[in-house]
């Protein structure tokens, strides 16, 4: 699998980010200003053996984790296509996966982000900002 990266494309509160892909295993979607300033680090972790599959959302500034939230509701399946839609306001991110919705604090209070990238075992088939 290869990483996907989009730079210098404004993503602000009036827009929606949509990512389509197919996971082979665990992966991460990041929305930030740089590799060190991440408003939303969205980690999809498929459980191994007796571990539960979870989604971990984090906010990172200058390499320091400011806020973390774990979701045990897990709408992903290996080798099955997904669509993640992300929008945000001053207070929080809204993340929709298929028909599942979750919220995460916009701890950086940023009004825009311009660096989006994925990492891990996922085939990204499309990224759009509308």
C-alpha positions in Angstrom: 0.0 0.0 0.0 1.2 3.5 -0.6 0.7 6.7 1.4 -1.5 9.5 0.0 -0.6 13.1 0.6 -2.3 16.4 -0.4 -0.7 19.8 0.4 -1.6 23.4 0.0 -5.3 22.8 -0.6 -7.4 24.9 1.7 -9.8 22.8 3.9 -11.9 25.1 6.0 -15.1 25.1 8.0 -17.3 25.7 4.9 -16.0 22.6 3.2 -16.2 18.8 3.4 -13.3 16.4 2.9 -14.3 13.0 1.5 -11.9 10.1 1.3 -12.7 6.8 -0.4 -10.6 3.7 0.0 -10.2 0.0 0.8 -8.3 -1.1 3.9 -6.1 -4.1 4.0 -5.2 -3.5 7.7 -4.7 -0.7 10.1 -4.2 2.8 8.7 -4.3 6.5 9.6 -5.8 9.6 8.1 -4.3 13.0 9.2 -5.7 16.5 8.8 -3.3 19.2 9.8 -1.0 22.1 9.0 2.2 20.0 9.0 3.5 16.6 10.3 3.9 18.3 13.7 0.6 20.1 13.9 -2.3 17.7 13.4 -5.9 18.7 14.2 -7.3 15.2 13.6 -5.2 12.1 13.6 -7.7 9.4 12.7 -6.3 5.9 13.4 -8.2 2.8 12.3 -6.8 -0.2 14.2 -7.9 -3.6 13.3 -7.6 -5.9 16.3 -5.2 -8.8 16.4 -6.1 -12.1 18.0 -8.1 -11.2 21.1 -7.8 -7.4 20.7 -10.9 -5.3 19.9 -10.8 -3.2 16.7 -10.9 0.5 17.6 -10.6 4.0 16.2 -8.3 6.4 18.0 -8.6 10.1 17.3 -5.9 12.5 18.5 -4.8 16.1 18.3 -1.0 16.8 18.2 0.9 20.0 18.4 4.7 20.2 18.1 4.8 16.4 18.6 2.8 16.5 21.9 -0.6 14.8 22.1 -3.1 17.4 23.3 -6.3 15.2 23.3 -7.2 11.6 22.5 -10.5 9.8 22.1 -11.2 6.1 21.5 -14.2 4.8 19.6 -15.1 1.2 19.9 -17.9 1.3 17.4 -16.0 0.1 14.3 -17.6 0.5 10.9 -14.6 -0.7 8.8 -14.0 -4.2 7.3 -10.8 -5.4 5.6 -11.0 -5.4 1.8 -14.4 -3.6 1.9 -14.6 -0.1 0.4 -15.4 2.9 2.7 -16.2 6.6 2.5 -15.1 8.9 5.2 -16.5 12.5 5.2 -14.9 15.0 7.5 -16.1 18.5 8.3 -15.3 20.8 11.1 -16.2 24.0 13.0 -14.5 26.0 15.7 -15.4 23.4 18.4 -15.3 20.0 16.7 -14.7 17.7 13.8 -17.6 15.7 12.5 -16.6 12.4 10.9 -19.0 10.2 9.0 -18.1 6.7 7.9 -20.7 5.1 5.7 -23.8 5.9 8.0 -21.8 6.1 11.3 -21.2 9.6 12.8 -18.6 10.6 15.5 -17.3 13.9 16.8 -13.8 15.0 18.0 -12.8 18.2 19.6 -11.0 20.8 17.3 -8.5 21.4 20.1 -6.3 23.6 18.0 -9.2 26.0 17.3 -7.9 26.2 13.7 -10.1 27.8 11.1 -8.4 25.9 8.2 -6.1 23.1 7.5 -4.1 22.5 4.3 -2.2 19.3 4.8 -4.0 15.9 4.5 -2.3 12.5 4.4 -2.8 8.9 5.0 -0.4 6.2 6.1 -0.7 2.4 6.5 -2.3 -0.5 4.8 -5.0 1.2 2.8 -5.6 1.9 -0.9 -6.9 5.4 -1.2 -9.1 5.6 -4.3 -10.1 9.3 -4.0 -9.8 12.5 -2.0 -12.0 15.5 -2.6 -12.8 18.7 -0.9 -16.1 20.3 -1.7 
